[in-house]
């Protein structure tokens, strides 16, 4: 399966990424709005897929941000992690 970004413009999908297809080749297209795709990516980072509720298609930005904040609360900033690794000789 190949994922390709596109923009809907004047009734047509305009591809943003190159594709490798034969002339006349039939394809199956699944339309996923960018906000839903991003929500799924963030949700995958926050909890395993088997623990996620079924998607309703509604985008709850505040809820996602709250979950993200809670998941990242105890993490060190990247700069501190790098300094610790350098100190440990990694």
N, CA, C and O of each residue as an XYZ file, in Angstrom:
360
protein
N       0.844     -1.173      0.000
C       0.000      0.000      0.000
C       0.888      1.234      0.000
O       1.905      1.269      0.693
N       0.514      2.236     -0.764
C       1.270      3.476     -0.880
C       0.389      4.617     -0.396
O      -0.798      4.677     -0.716
N       0.971      5.512      0.369
C       0.257      6.697      0.829
C       0.759      7.895      0.042
O       1.966      8.110     -0.070
N      -0.171      8.678     -0.503
C       0.183      9.837     -1.317
C      -0.640     11.028     -0.840
O      -1.850     10.912     -0.643
N       0.006     12.155     -0.659
C      -0.708     13.375     -0.281
C      -1.295     14.028     -1.525
O      -0.716     13.963     -2.610
N      -2.454     14.657     -1.352
C      -3.112     15.336     -2.472
C      -3.896     16.528     -1.947
O      -4.199     16.625     -0.758
N      -4.215     17.428     -2.861
C      -5.055     18.582     -2.552
C      -6.257     18.525     -3.479
O      -6.115     18.286     -4.678
N      -7.435     18.745     -2.923
C      -8.656     18.809     -3.720
C      -8.792     20.231     -4.239
O      -8.885     21.171     -3.450
N      -8.804     20.402     -5.569
C      -8.828     21.727     -6.174
C      -9.705     21.695     -7.421
O      -9.452     20.924     -8.347
N     -10.722     22.526     -7.438
C     -11.622     22.655     -8.587
C     -12.172     21.305     -9.056
O     -12.197     21.007    -10.250
N     -12.613     20.498     -8.084
C     -13.258     19.234     -8.414
C     -12.328     18.082     -8.729
O     -12.793     17.009     -9.113
N     -11.010     18.274     -8.575
C     -10.059     17.202     -8.867
C      -9.041     17.087     -7.743
O      -8.741     18.058     -7.048
N      -8.523     15.887     -7.584
C      -7.431     15.673     -6.641
C      -6.114     15.932     -7.362
O      -5.838     15.328     -8.398
N      -5.309     16.822     -6.817
C      -3.989     17.116     -7.390
C      -2.950     16.481     -6.469
O      -2.837     16.857     -5.303
N      -2.192     15.516     -6.996
C      -1.206     14.798     -6.200
C      -0.027     15.704     -5.844
O       0.442     16.490     -6.667
N       0.439     15.577     -4.600
C       1.593     16.344     -4.130
C       2.866     15.512     -4.123
O       3.968     16.054     -4.031
N       2.717     14.210     -4.221
C       3.859     13.293     -4.204
C       3.889     12.513     -5.517
O       2.841     12.238     -6.101
N       5.087     12.158     -5.979
C       5.170     11.349     -7.205
C       4.648      9.932     -6.957
O       4.753      9.408     -5.847
N       4.093      9.326     -7.989
C       3.611      7.948     -7.881
C       4.166      7.132     -9.042
O       4.526      7.677    -10.086
N       4.228      5.829     -8.846
C       4.755      4.933     -9.866
C       3.630      3.989    -10.290
O       3.477      2.900     -9.736
N       2.839      4.422    -11.287
C       1.724      3.627    -11.783
C       1.839      3.453    -13.298
O       2.394      4.304    -13.992
N       1.303      2.333    -13.797
C       1.218      2.122    -15.236
C       0.030      2.899    -15.775
O      -0.955      3.086    -15.062
N       0.101      3.345    -16.995
C      -1.017      4.025    -17.651
C      -2.227      3.095    -17.657
O      -2.120      1.944    -18.081
N      -3.358      3.578    -17.197
C      -4.581      2.792    -17.166
C      -4.721      1.881    -15.960
O      -5.722      1.174    -15.839
N      -3.749      1.880    -15.070
C      -3.798      1.013    -13.887
C      -4.911      1.482    -12.955
O      -5.022      2.671    -12.656
N      -5.728      0.547    -12.502
C      -6.815      0.872    -11.580
C      -6.278      0.866    -10.158
O      -5.482      0.001     -9.792
N      -6.717      1.836     -9.352
C      -6.287      1.939     -7.955
C      -7.503      2.135     -7.070
O      -8.570      2.519     -7.548
N      -7.345      1.874     -5.794
C      -8.375      2.118     -4.789
C      -7.914      3.309     -3.966
O      -6.781      3.319     -3.485
N      -8.763      4.309     -3.794
C      -8.397      5.525     -3.075
C      -9.212      5.619     -1.800
O     -10.432      5.453     -1.817
N      -8.532      5.886     -0.691
C      -9.203      6.105      0.587
C      -8.894      7.539      1.010
O      -7.725      7.909      1.124
N      -9.916      8.340      1.243
C      -9.746      9.735      1.614
C      -9.714      9.835      3.142
O     -10.652      9.401      3.811
N      -8.651     10.398      3.685
C      -8.508     10.607      5.127
C      -8.139     12.066      5.340
O      -7.098     12.522      4.866
N      -8.995     12.806      6.057
C      -8.698     14.201      6.312
C      -7.456     14.321      7.190
O      -7.220     13.482      8.060
N      -6.674     15.353      6.960
C      -5.404     15.527      7.669
C      -5.591     15.564      9.185
O      -4.786     14.985      9.914
N      -6.639     16.234      9.674
C      -6.828     16.305     11.132
C      -7.083     14.926     11.721
O      -6.606     14.626     12.816
N      -7.830     14.079     11.010
C      -8.063     12.719     11.510
C      -6.784     11.900     11.480
O      -6.521     11.127     12.401
N      -5.987     12.062     10.435
C      -4.719     11.344     10.341
C      -3.801     11.736     11.489
O      -3.179     10.876     12.113
N      -3.716     13.027     11.765
C      -2.863     13.491     12.855
C      -3.369     13.010     14.202
O      -2.579     12.637     15.070
N      -4.681     13.018     14.381
C      -5.258     12.524     15.630
C      -4.905     11.057     15.831
O      -4.548     10.655     16.938
N      -4.999     10.253     14.779
C      -4.649      8.833     14.876
C      -3.174      8.647     15.219
O      -2.828      7.790     16.032
N      -2.306      9.446     14.603
C      -0.874      9.337     14.879
C      -0.601      9.672     16.338
O       0.136      8.954     17.013
N      -1.185     10.749     16.824
C      -0.975     11.143     18.223
C      -1.564     10.097     19.155
O      -0.951      9.761     20.169
N      -2.741      9.576     18.830
C      -3.356      8.542     19.657
C      -2.494      7.297     19.727
O      -2.390      6.672     20.783
N      -1.869      6.928     18.608
C      -0.974      5.772     18.595
C       0.193      5.976     19.553
O       0.671      5.022     20.167
N       0.651      7.218     19.680
C       1.751      7.503     20.588
C       1.312      7.443     22.043
O       2.108      7.104     22.919
N       0.064      7.766     22.305
C      -0.427      7.851     23.677
C      -0.902      6.522     24.248
O      -0.755      6.283     25.446
N      -1.469      5.652     23.413
C      -1.963      4.377     23.913
C      -1.955      3.343     22.788
O      -2.100      3.689     21.615
N      -1.785      2.081     23.151
C      -1.803      1.021     22.141
C      -3.133      0.997     21.395
O      -4.176      1.338     21.952
N      -3.080      0.590     20.130
C      -4.261      0.587     19.272
C      -5.388     -0.261     19.847
O      -6.559      0.085     19.690
N      -5.055     -1.366     20.511
C      -6.108     -2.233     21.032
C      -6.822     -1.633     22.242
O      -7.858     -2.152     22.658
N      -6.289     -0.545     22.819
C      -6.929      0.110     23.951
C      -7.698      1.359     23.541
O      -8.391      1.953     24.367
N      -7.584      1.775     22.255
C      -8.243      2.996     21.803
C      -9.719      2.749     21.535
O     -10.089      1.687     21.035
N     -10.570      3.724     21.863
C     -11.982      3.594     21.494
C     -12.137      3.757     19.990
O     -11.267      4.324     19.329
N     -13.232      3.268     19.458
C     -13.505      3.417     18.028
C     -13.592      4.899     17.677
O     -14.172      5.692     18.419
N     -13.010      5.259     16.542
C     -13.042      6.651     16.103
C     -14.445      7.036     15.659
O     -15.096      6.305     14.911
N     -14.905      8.198     16.132
C     -16.222      8.684     15.734
C     -16.110      9.695     14.623
O     -17.124     10.159     14.102
N     -14.881     10.050     14.245
C     -14.682     11.050     13.213
C     -14.624     12.460     13.779
O     -14.230     13.391     13.077
N     -15.009     12.628     15.038
C     -14.963     13.956     15.651
C     -13.553     14.218     16.163
O     -12.909     13.330     16.721
N     -13.088     15.426     15.972
C     -11.750     15.776     16.398
C     -11.832     16.570     17.692
O     -12.337     17.692     17.704
N     -11.343     15.999     18.771
C     -11.356     16.639     20.080
C      -9.957     17.157     20.381
O      -9.168     16.485     21.044
N      -9.655     18.355     19.891
C      -8.312     18.920     20.029
C      -7.914     19.089     21.490
O      -6.778     18.787     21.856
N      -8.822     19.562     22.323
C      -8.513     19.776     23.740
C      -8.246     18.442     24.430
O      -7.315     18.327     25.227
N      -9.060     17.436     24.124
C      -8.854     16.118     24.725
C      -7.524     15.509     24.326
O      -6.819     14.941     25.161
N      -7.176     15.625     23.043
C      -5.893     15.092     22.562
C      -4.741     15.840     23.222
O      -3.765     15.221     23.646
N      -4.841     17.167     23.315
C      -3.785     17.956     23.946
C      -3.634     17.587     25.420
O      -2.512     17.507     25.918
N      -4.737     17.361     26.122
C      -4.691     16.958     27.525
C      -3.980     15.622     27.683
O      -3.148     15.456     28.575
N      -4.313     14.665     26.808
C      -3.652     13.358     26.854
C      -2.167     13.479     26.556
O      -1.338     12.855     27.218
N      -1.838     14.280     25.563
C      -0.438     14.469     25.186
C       0.345     15.117     26.327
O       1.451     14.683     26.649
N      -0.222     16.145     26.932
C       0.434     16.800     28.064
C       0.682     15.826     29.207
O       1.757     15.829     29.807
N      -0.309     14.991     29.510
C      -0.170     14.014     30.592
C       0.910     12.986     30.266
O       1.688     12.604     31.140
N       0.961     12.539     29.014
C       1.951     11.535     28.618
C       3.367     12.088     28.649
O       4.314     11.353     28.930
N       3.521     13.380     28.362
C       4.853     13.981     28.275
C       5.300     14.659     29.565
O       6.443     15.107     29.662
N       4.416     14.740     30.558
C       4.674     15.493     31.781
C       5.970     15.068     32.478
O       6.719     15.923     32.951
N       6.242     13.771     32.547
C       7.391     13.280     33.306
C       8.655     13.119     32.466
O       9.683     12.680     32.983
N       8.597     13.459     31.203
C       9.763     13.316     30.338
C      10.694     14.514     30.468
O      10.253     15.649     30.646
N      11.981     14.238     30.375
C      12.965     15.312     30.385
C      13.000     16.000     29.031
O      12.682     15.386     28.012
N      13.383     17.266     29.013
C      13.589     17.921     27.716
C      14.702     17.219     26.944
O      15.622     16.667     27.547
N      14.625     17.238     25.628
C      15.606     16.564     24.786
C      17.023     17.022     25.097
O      17.947     16.209     25.110
N      17.204     18.306     25.345
C      18.544     18.826     25.636
C      19.135     18.167     26.881
O      20.328     17.865     26.918
N      18.299     17.944     27.904
C      18.793     17.295     29.121
C      19.119     15.826     28.884
O      20.083     15.308     29.449
N      18.339     15.158     28.068
C      18.603     13.753     27.738
C      19.942     13.641     27.013
O      20.737     12.750     27.313
N      20.193     14.538     26.061
C      21.450     14.520     25.315
C      22.634     14.757     26.261
O      23.646     14.061     26.173
N      22.512     15.719     27.145
C      23.585     16.004     28.109
C      23.850     14.800     29.010
O      25.006     14.472     29.275
N      22.799     14.143     29.481
C      22.961     12.955     30.326
C      23.668     11.836     29.567
O      24.552     11.174     30.112
N      23.274     11.623     28.294
C      23.901     10.567     27.496
C      25.374     10.878     27.241
O      26.213      9.978     27.267
N      25.684     12.134     26.999
C      27.099     12.509     26.795
C      27.892     12.266     28.078
O      29.026     11.790     28.034
N      27.293     12.593     29.207
C      27.969     12.411     30.495
C      28.200     10.915     30.764
O      29.230     10.535     31.321
N      27.246     10.077     30.370
C      27.359      8.640     30.563
C      28.228      7.976     29.494
O      28.525      6.786     29.602
N      28.638      8.713     28.473
C      29.503      8.171     27.433
C      28.776      7.401     26.357
O      29.385      6.571     25.682
N      27.505      7.647     26.177
C      26.738      6.928     25.137
C      26.932      7.574     23.797
O      26.370      7.114     22.803
